[in-house]
Amino acid sequence: MTRGGIFMYPMDSKLKGQGGKLRLMYEANPMAFLVEQAGGAATTGRQRILDIQPEKLHQRVPVILGSKNEVDRVASYHAG
């Protein structure tokens, strides 16, 4: 986290019907928790992953996580 780096499975046209690539409850949330505890950030591009209220057990979400500066930069591209 201190030297940078980013991991992404952003939303694309192929994944739009599923809602994203990784499952929220047992893939995205655990990674987001660890990354944020290490000083990084985790987002869908529009919302913080740990703020998402689950709607179903196997719900999928897009994921952008890693260095806070780099995640913020990528999220700014998705917000517009």
C-alpha positions in Angstrom: 0.0 0.0 0.0 2.8 2.4 0.7 4.5 2.0 -2.7 1.3 2.1 -4.7 -0.5 -0.4 -6.8 -4.1 -1.2 -7.7 -6.2 -4.3 -8.3 -9.3 -3.9 -10.5 -12.3 -5.7 -11.8 -14.2 -2.6 -13.0 -17.7 -2.8 -14.5 -17.7 -3.5 -18.2 -20.4 -4.4 -20.8 -19.7 -8.1 -20.4 -20.3 -8.0 -16.6 -23.2 -5.5 -16.6 -25.9 -8.2 -16.3 -24.2 -9.8 -13.3 -23.5 -6.6 -11.5 -19.7 -7.1 -11.4 -17.1 -9.8 -11.2 -16.5 -10.6 -7.5 -19.0 -11.6 -5.0 -19.7 -9.0 -2.3 -20.0 -11.1 0.8 -17.1 -13.5 0.5 -14.7 -11.9 -2.0 -15.0 -8.1 -2.2 -15.8 -7.4 1.5 -12.9 -9.4 3.0 -10.4 -7.9 0.6 -11.8 -4.4 1.1 -11.5 -4.7 4.9 -7.9 -5.8 4.7 -6.9 -3.2 2.2 -8.5 -0.4 4.2 -6.9 -1.6 7.5 -3.5 -1.4 5.7 -4.2 2.3 4.7 -5.6 1.7 1.2 -9.0 2.2 -0.3 -11.7 -0.1 -1.8 -14.5 1.1 -4.1 -16.8 0.0 -6.9 -15.9 3.2 -8.7 -19.0 4.9 -7.3 -19.3 3.7 -3.7 -17.1 2.4 -0.9 -17.4 -1.4 -0.9 -17.8 -1.7 2.9 -20.8 0.7 2.7 -22.8 -1.5 0.3 -25.9 -3.1 1.9 -26.1 -6.7 0.6 -29.3 -7.5 -1.3 -28.6 -11.2 -1.9 -26.1 -13.8 -0.9 -24.2 -14.1 -4.2 -24.5 -10.4 -5.2 -21.6 -9.4 -7.4 -19.9 -6.0 -7.5 -17.2 -4.2 -9.5 -14.0 -3.9 -7.4 -11.2 -1.3 -7.4 -8.8 -1.6 -4.5 -5.3 -0.7 -3.5 -3.3 2.4 -2.8 -5.6 5.2 -1.7 -4.2 7.8 -4.2 -4.5 5.5 -7.1 -8.0 4.2 -6.2 -9.2 7.8 -5.8 -7.9 8.7 -9.2 -9.6 5.7 -10.9 -12.8 6.4 -9.0 -12.8 10.0 -10.2 -13.0 8.6 -13.8 -16.0 6.5 -13.0 -17.8 9.2 -11.0 -18.1 11.6 -14.0 
